[in-house]
């Protein structure tokens, strides 16, 4: 867990749960199916990648980050095309 070195706290992610919006899915991910979630909290937009463990009945946070505006469209929902 690297929450200590990133500007996103666990509390910030939990406060944003009501704003979660799935923007990409990776059903064939290496270990578990995963999803990229767009969220907003404290006037910041960020992404959270989660893995879904259906057999274990839980969701795991893989990573959370502030998206790079050079790689994402203005709304942070779709990736920009490579230049």
Residue pairs with C-beta under 8 A, 6 or more apart in sequence:
3 9
3 10
3 64
6 64
6 65
7 66
8 46
8 64
8 65
8 66
12 41
12 42
12 44
12 46
13 39
13 41
13 46
13 48
13 61
13 64
15 41
15 42
16 39
16 40
16 41
16 46
17 39
19 38
19 39
19 40
19 41
20 37
20 38
20 39
20 48
21 37
21 38
21 39
21 77
22 35
22 36
22 37
22 38
23 36
23 37
23 38
23 47
23 77
23 78
24 35
24 36
25 33
25 34
25 35
25 36
26 33
26 34
26 35
26 36
27 33
29 51
31 51
32 51
32 52
32 53
32 60
33 51
33 52
33 54
34 49
34 50
34 51
34 52
34 62
35 49
35 50
35 52
36 47
36 48
36 49
37 47
37 48
37 49
37 50
38 45
38 46
38 47
38 76
38 77
39 45
39 46
39 47
39 48
40 46
44 66
45 66
45 67
45 76
46 64
46 65
46 66
46 67
47 64
47 65
47 66
47 67
47 76
48 61
48 63
48 64
49 61
49 62
49 63
49 64
50 59
50 60
50 61
50 62
51 59
51 60
51 62
52 59
52 60
53 59
53 60
67 76
70 80
71 79
71 80
72 78
72 79
72 80
73 79
73 80
